[in-house]
């Protein structure tokens, strides 16, 4: 955060702007533009041929692209909420909700009644607007609102019953018809995005199988030993009812 405060500035339109991480005070560099461009084209061609170009391209976009990386977004929001004009008694509770409730670009929090909800909503919009952040697409479990299923942190939220649920790994049907490899096993694990950790117990077994595959020095596209594949197939069957499981919010 200390380094971030040194490179951040507020633009005229109230947006935050961060400096690129160039090394200050380095000696002058020789002009190697042509050689660098040639190597870049060669590397890009190689990545395209190996179907890795998008993977590497996304890494560079995390910091150098038009969209912020999760770290840059989180630290910028934290910095914004520490601005001196927000540190008042009247805003302390609202700022507390924002500090504790933000996860990337989602805000999830709880209040006691509709009146408090409306106050939180209006004041949060104004606070974030001062940093050119636009809060939108809100949802609550207020019975007066015409809502059904909402998405919150990639979990399904039934606002009527006030319960959360998680979708099955999207590639379970795909992998069911294929031999189980370490690569496919990892894709199943990563296909469940659950930052709250509700599904952590259900995903423990494939993670343990992944550890065993690493210990056995099994290649990415090698078929897992029969014993490991059998354990995976049993787990796969138990995962089918998971989409019907609900968790009180």
C-alpha positions as CSV (number, residue, x, y, z in Angstrom):
1,X,0.0,0.0,0.0
2,X,2.9,2.4,0.8
3,X,4.3,1.9,-2.8
4,X,0.8,2.3,-4.2
5,X,0.3,5.7,-2.5
6,X,3.5,6.9,-4.2
7,X,2.3,6.0,-7.8
8,X,-1.4,6.9,-7.6
9,X,-2.9,10.2,-8.5
10,X,-6.4,11.6,-8.9
11,X,-7.3,13.0,-12.4
12,X,-9.4,16.0,-13.2
13,X,-12.5,13.7,-13.8
14,X,-11.9,12.2,-10.3
15,X,-10.7,8.9,-11.7
16,X,-7.6,7.2,-10.2
17,X,-4.5,6.8,-12.3
18,X,-1.5,4.6,-11.4
19,X,2.0,4.8,-12.8
20,X,3.5,1.8,-14.6
21,X,6.1,0.0,-12.6
22,X,9.2,1.3,-14.4
23,X,12.5,1.3,-12.5
24,X,13.4,4.9,-11.5
25,X,17.0,6.1,-12.0
26,X,18.1,3.3,-14.3
27,X,21.0,4.1,-16.7
28,X,20.2,5.0,-20.3
29,X,19.3,2.0,-22.4
30,X,20.5,1.3,-26.0
31,X,17.9,1.4,-28.7
32,X,17.0,-2.2,-29.3
33,X,13.6,-1.6,-30.8
34,X,14.0,-3.6,-34.0
35,X,15.6,-6.6,-32.1
36,X,12.9,-6.5,-29.5
37,X,10.1,-6.3,-32.0
38,X,11.5,-9.3,-33.9
39,X,11.8,-11.3,-30.8
40,X,8.2,-10.3,-29.8
41,X,6.8,-11.4,-33.2
42,X,8.7,-14.8,-32.9
43,X,7.5,-15.4,-29.4
44,X,3.9,-14.4,-30.3
45,X,4.0,-16.8,-33.3
46,X,5.2,-19.6,-31.1
47,X,2.5,-19.0,-28.5
48,X,-0.2,-18.9,-31.2
49,X,1.0,-22.2,-32.7
50,X,1.0,-23.8,-29.2
51,X,-2.5,-22.3,-28.4
52,X,-1.0,-20.4,-25.4
53,X,-1.3,-16.8,-26.8
54,X,-4.5,-15.9,-25.0
55,X,-3.2,-17.2,-21.7
56,X,-0.1,-15.1,-21.8
57,X,-2.0,-12.1,-23.3
58,X,-4.4,-12.1,-20.3
59,X,-1.5,-12.0,-17.9
60,X,-0.2,-8.8,-19.4
61,X,-3.6,-7.3,-19.5
62,X,-4.0,-7.8,-15.8
63,X,-1.7,-4.8,-15.2
64,X,-1.0,-3.2,-18.6
65,X,-4.4,-3.7,-20.2
66,X,-7.5,-1.6,-20.2
67,X,-9.1,-3.4,-17.2
68,X,-7.7,-3.4,-13.7
69,X,-6.1,-6.4,-12.0
70,X,-7.9,-7.7,-8.9
71,X,-5.1,-6.3,-6.8
72,X,-5.2,-2.9,-8.4
73,X,-8.9,-2.7,-8.1
74,X,-9.0,-3.7,-4.4
75,X,-6.2,-1.4,-3.4
76,X,-7.7,1.5,-5.3
77,X,-11.1,1.1,-3.6
78,X,-9.4,0.8,-0.2
79,X,-7.4,3.9,-0.9
80,X,-10.5,5.7,-2.0
81,X,-12.4,4.8,1.2
82,X,-9.5,6.2,3.3
83,X,-10.0,9.7,1.9
84,X,-10.1,12.3,4.6
85,X,-13.5,13.7,3.8
86,X,-15.1,10.3,4.4
87,X,-13.7,10.0,7.9
88,X,-16.7,11.6,9.7
89,X,-19.0,10.2,12.4
90,X,-22.0,10.3,10.1
91,X,-20.3,8.2,7.4
92,X,-18.3,5.8,9.6
93,X,-21.0,3.1,9.5
94,X,-21.4,3.3,5.7
95,X,-17.6,3.3,5.2
96,X,-17.5,0.2,7.4
97,X,-20.0,-1.6,5.2
98,X,-18.0,-0.7,2.1
99,X,-14.6,-1.7,3.5
100,X,-15.9,-5.1,4.7
101,X,-18.4,-5.8,1.9
102,X,-16.4,-5.3,-1.3
103,X,-14.9,-8.3,-3.1
104,X,-13.5,-7.2,-6.4
105,X,-16.3,-5.3,-8.1
106,X,-19.1,-6.9,-6.0
107,X,-20.5,-5.4,-2.8
108,X,-22.3,-7.8,-0.5
109,X,-23.5,-6.6,3.0
110,X,-26.4,-6.8,5.4
111,X,-28.6,-4.2,7.1
112,X,-31.5,-4.4,9.6
113,X,-34.3,-2.9,7.6
114,X,-35.4,-1.2,4.4
115,X,-34.8,2.3,5.7
116,X,-31.2,1.5,6.5
117,X,-30.9,-0.2,3.1
118,X,-32.0,2.9,1.3
119,X,-29.6,5.1,3.3
120,X,-26.7,2.7,2.6
121,X,-27.6,2.6,-1.1
122,X,-27.8,6.4,-1.6
123,X,-24.8,7.3,0.5
124,X,-22.6,4.5,-1.0
125,X,-23.5,5.7,-4.5
126,X,-22.3,9.2,-3.6
127,X,-19.2,8.0,-1.9
128,X,-18.1,5.8,-4.8
129,X,-19.0,8.4,-7.4
130,X,-16.3,10.7,-5.9
131,X,-13.8,8.3,-7.3
132,X,-15.7,7.8,-10.6
133,X,-16.9,4.3,-9.5
134,X,-20.4,3.6,-10.6
135,X,-22.5,1.4,-8.3
136,X,-25.3,-0.3,-10.1
137,X,-27.5,-3.4,-10.5
138,X,-28.4,-3.7,-6.8
139,X,-30.5,-6.5,-5.3
140,X,-31.9,-7.3,-1.9
141,X,-34.3,-9.8,-0.2
142,X,-36.9,-7.1,0.4
143,X,-40.3,-8.7,-0.3
144,X,-41.6,-5.6,-2.0
145,X,-39.1,-5.9,-4.8
146,X,-40.1,-8.0,-7.8
147,X,-37.0,-10.4,-7.9
148,X,-36.3,-14.1,-8.0
149,X,-32.8,-15.5,-8.6
150,X,-29.8,-13.1,-8.4
151,X,-26.1,-13.8,-8.8
152,X,-23.8,-12.8,-5.9
153,X,-20.1,-13.6,-6.1
154,X,-20.9,-16.1,-8.8
155,X,-23.3,-18.0,-6.4
156,X,-27.0,-18.1,-7.1
157,X,-29.0,-16.2,-4.5
158,X,-32.7,-16.9,-4.1
159,X,-33.9,-13.6,-2.7
160,X,-37.3,-15.1,-1.8
161,X,-36.0,-17.9,0.4
162,X,-32.8,-16.0,1.1
163,X,-30.6,-19.0,0.3
164,X,-27.4,-19.5,-1.7
165,X,-26.6,-22.3,-4.1
166,X,-23.7,-23.2,-6.3
167,X,-23.8,-24.6,-9.9
168,X,-22.1,-27.9,-10.8
169,X,-18.7,-27.7,-12.5
170,X,-19.6,-26.8,-16.1
171,X,-17.4,-29.5,-17.6
172,X,-18.6,-32.5,-15.6
173,X,-20.5,-34.0,-18.5
174,X,-17.6,-33.3,-20.9
175,X,-15.1,-35.1,-18.7
176,X,-17.4,-38.0,-18.0
177,X,-16.9,-39.2,-21.5
178,X,-13.1,-38.8,-21.4
179,X,-10.1,-40.4,-19.7
180,X,-9.3,-38.6,-16.5
181,X,-5.9,-36.8,-16.8
182,X,-4.3,-34.3,-14.4
183,X,-5.1,-31.5,-16.8
184,X,-8.8,-32.4,-16.9
185,X,-8.9,-32.9,-13.1
186,X,-7.5,-29.4,-12.6
187,X,-10.1,-27.9,-15.0
188,X,-12.9,-29.4,-12.9
189,X,-11.4,-27.9,-9.7
190,X,-11.0,-24.5,-11.3
191,X,-14.4,-24.5,-12.9
192,X,-16.1,-23.9,-9.5
193,X,-15.6,-20.3,-8.5
194,X,-16.6,-19.9,-4.9
195,X,-14.8,-17.1,-3.0
196,X,-17.0,-17.6,0.0
197,X,-15.8,-21.2,0.4
198,X,-19.2,-22.9,0.6
199,X,-18.2,-25.7,-1.6
200,X,-14.7,-26.2,-0.1
201,X,-15.6,-29.6,1.6
202,X,-17.1,-30.9,-1.7
203,X,-13.9,-30.0,-3.7
204,X,-11.5,-31.5,-1.1
205,X,-11.3,-35.0,-2.8
206,X,-10.3,-33.8,-6.3
207,X,-7.7,-31.5,-4.7
208,X,-6.3,-34.5,-2.8
209,X,-6.3,-36.5,-6.0
210,X,-4.4,-33.7,-7.7
211,X,-1.8,-33.9,-4.9
212,X,-1.4,-37.6,-5.4
213,X,-0.9,-37.1,-9.2
214,X,1.9,-34.6,-8.5
215,X,3.6,-36.9,-6.0
216,X,3.4,-39.7,-8.7
217,X,5.0,-37.3,-11.2
218,X,2.2,-38.0,-13.6
219,X,2.3,-35.8,-16.8
220,X,-0.5,-33.4,-17.6
221,X,-2.0,-35.5,-20.3
222,X,-1.3,-38.9,-18.9
223,X,-4.3,-41.0,-17.8
224,X,-4.5,-41.3,-14.0
225,X,-3.9,-44.7,-12.5
226,X,-7.0,-46.8,-12.1
227,X,-7.2,-46.3,-8.4
228,X,-7.2,-42.5,-8.7
229,X,-9.6,-42.6,-11.6
230,X,-12.0,-44.8,-9.6
231,X,-11.9,-42.3,-6.7
232,X,-12.7,-39.5,-9.1
233,X,-15.6,-41.3,-10.7
234,X,-17.2,-42.0,-7.3
235,X,-16.8,-38.3,-6.4
236,X,-18.2,-37.3,-9.7
237,X,-21.4,-39.2,-8.9
238,X,-21.8,-37.5,-5.5
239,X,-21.5,-34.1,-7.1
240,X,-24.6,-34.4,-9.2
241,X,-27.0,-33.4,-6.3
242,X,-24.9,-30.5,-5.3
243,X,-26.8,-28.0,-7.4
244,X,-29.9,-28.8,-5.3
245,X,-28.1,-28.0,-2.0
246,X,-28.9,-24.6,-0.6
247,X,-27.2,-22.6,2.2
248,X,-29.0,-20.0,4.3
249,X,-27.4,-16.6,3.6
